[in-house]
Amino acid sequence: MVALLSLRGLQAFEAAARSGSFAAAAEELSISAAAVSQLIRTVEEQMGRKLFHRVNRRVLLTEAGVEMLPRLTMAFQEIGSVARDVGGDAFRPRLVISVPP
């Protein structure tokens, strides 16, 4: 059986890599920056490769991270597309207006 990487960890990696910041990824995912760091560390351990160079509160993608980012971004976009296609109206934006009587 193929070992699966942490989906939440992959989301954290993709958001941090795209934004260039663990803090920005944390805000996007509604978790703490420490949680983002831990999720990414778990994925790095599962893969046996570092995805970021951590230097003085800055993070830079490693070669593996650079290779992984566009493919993972496309995969998440495809998952979103499938969910919208299959989910139908559940994924369509809605406008709700309330007025007092």
Secondary structure as UniProt FT lines:
FT   HELIX           7..19
FT   HELIX           22..29
FT   HELIX           33..47
FT   STRAND          52..55
FT   TURN            56..57
FT   STRAND          58..61
FT   HELIX           63..87
FT   HELIX           88..91
//
